[in-house]
Amino acid sequence: MNIDFGFVPKHYASREHEKMKDVLMDPNGVGPAIHYYMIRGGVEQKNITVWEPGTVSGEYIKTYGHYHVGNLDENYNILFGEGIALLQKLSVDENGAMIADRVEEFQAIITKPGDKIYMAPGYGHLLANTGSTYFVTTDDSPVDFEERDPASFPGHADYKLVKQMRGFAYYVIEHNGKPALKRNPNYTEILKEDLGGLEVIE
């Protein structure tokens, strides 16, 4: 076994509350100092993500969310806790560029330990912790420890459109002690949706 320990300091990453304000339903809400933690191993070792439990102004702790551009897909395995995965695919214009506020397809998936979720090329995704414990997953997204511009790769993750729209088409919120969805008003149209049986709160 030949391991390059020079990359070890780069394996750990976290997403602080300050950075999550970009995509929160209530950017002024009070939340944990760190929303989730990542140990990045890439395709070979897998990436491990751990979410804090709780809510920010009623919205469950979630990942920032990103879109898969080009030849990028991911396989997620749910290890521990309760969560909901949101997947969405944006419409594209005549040049193939994604239209930020028009969703071609949206899906909410209630998850449990042992579930596997495939995130296809061209789709955006995020996961939210809806339980009272940590929520833990592994995934096989590639990691570039050289810290080159990801846009230079055939497939990469794009966070800009999620930031522009302040999150996905729906927020995952707590309502009467259980998960529900609340529409993000920044999106003008959702052409097809599968809400996974979740209630939508106006």
Summary of the structure (lengths in Angstrom):
residues: 202
radius of gyration: 16.5
end to end distance: 55.1
largest distance: 55.1
contacts: 606
relative contact order: 0.22
helix: 12%
strand: 46%
